């Protein structure tokens, strides 16, 4: 007999299949368009609500999961729709049935996320009746990413505060007033229910600048060098285009609010989600990237063919629906209903668009992506040296040391840092990971692989030092005889996530931190009044970060029952002793 976990996956697939005939018969793409409308409408209200209720949070969560899945299933269900793209006012006779489909698919995706977590060993699934399942959560679920997330948010808040100060200055307030007046002046009702507005260079520049300051804070923004190429197009061009997309979405939202104030008969729910024609939009990508790109040194202009390639990467079409196949996949900003037209997904512009872009680059250009991945270690080496040299003096570096024992290659050391005045030696292992966002399956696989790699590296270093001793370490690392007795430390720096490694660093000579924790520790040392800063000061801070106080726990999960047609699953949490 199949395990309860496999039976649960099969039951979820069966329920999802029951929705496919409706999607296959949707000749105009009404369900798809209405679903995106509902998500954008919910997103708008949810993000404007200061203290959303549990029910509002649950609905928003289900709509995100459900609409992402529905986009894939709708595009896969038909080779084309009968019209390039459809638009219609929001009405209950369409909205209510579509909401049932979205929330049903969202619940199925939620079940898959629970099952993925169970497959990693954290949750337990039992079959309790015919097509009924019980999912049991442990009594305590620590928030493992809390400290890394908090430090990252600290720096982001600081950057946003600087932008806010500029906008609160006299010149900033004057500009905001001019922008608001221009929005109101240029917007107008279009065909009774919809929205139209004219272009304006001031608005283009204003919203692009504001958006670019935010895009630079996105996780993954600095994944590749600006000049790295994917499909012949520089990474910088993709970043500029993504910024342009998000900026026009933000601008559109402000235009929509201005129109509702100007013409109260127009309903905001009908104008948040809009459609566009593909050809003129691709032309606007080319023009925007070239207009804003001139500000960057060594910028290369793109042509219409390059703009088309960028459009394909930053959108979801029938050619790349696999980007949405996993529960928790990032939403696309653009949904191509046809070669002629597409739907703009406002929510996609605000919920991890950078991760969608990176996933899409990997999908479209796997060879280019692999090639650029291999170059990222060198970038991390340079960045680590640059950060350390801003605070410490007279450091020496070695890169890519091959550790051998009896002629056999054991492992490598990505970066060695030595400080002669104290005899301190850092053996650094650098890990430039991929982001996984809300993808639980990717999270499980990548964190397990990271732990296995660092476990193996640690064991190899233990073996090497144990056999060759200090004399062998000095010889391998080209440390001169006048260098003091060695104080050797191992430092693992991962780009995004280090929390899976905390259990591996019980020794006082080993620390595992992510990049933002490393950077913050160096900055903290720099802020100390003592001018004679030494690597030992950094070791103390790194160990404090590496072994923080007890992690906060997620709030207890109330018992919940989920019914999807013939399937029922219950989620409960064990009681604390």
RALIN-V612821 format. One line per field, one symbol per residue. psi: psi as a letter, one per 20 degrees, with the letter a starting at -180 (. if undefined). A space follows every 10 residues. Layout:
# RALIN-V612821
psi: ???
This chain:
# RALIN-V612821
psi: qqqhghhggg hghghhhiih hghhinhikg ggghghghgh ggggggiipg nqrhhggggg ghhggghghh gghghhhqhr riqgqqqqqp qhhggghhhg gghghghghg ghgghhhhhi igrppqoiao kpqpppqqhp oqnhjggghg gghghggggh hgghhghirg hghgghghgg hgghhiqqqp lgiaqqqqqp hggggghggg ghhhhiippi gkhrqhiqpo kipqhhgggg ggggghhhgg ggghgghhgh hgnihpphii jgprqqpggh ghhhgggggh ghhiippjpp qqahghhhgg ghhjrpaihk iihjhppjqq qqhpoohaih rrppohhhii nlhghggghh ghghmhghgg ghhiihghgh ggggggggii hqqlqqqqql ppoqokippg arohpppqoh hijpppoppp onrqqicjoh ghggghhghg ggghgggghg gggghhghah ghggghjlpr hiprppnpqp opoqggpihi ihijlhqijp qoqrghgggh gghgghiqho hmprhhhhgg ghhghhmrrp qqqqqpoqpq pppndjppqp pqpqqq.
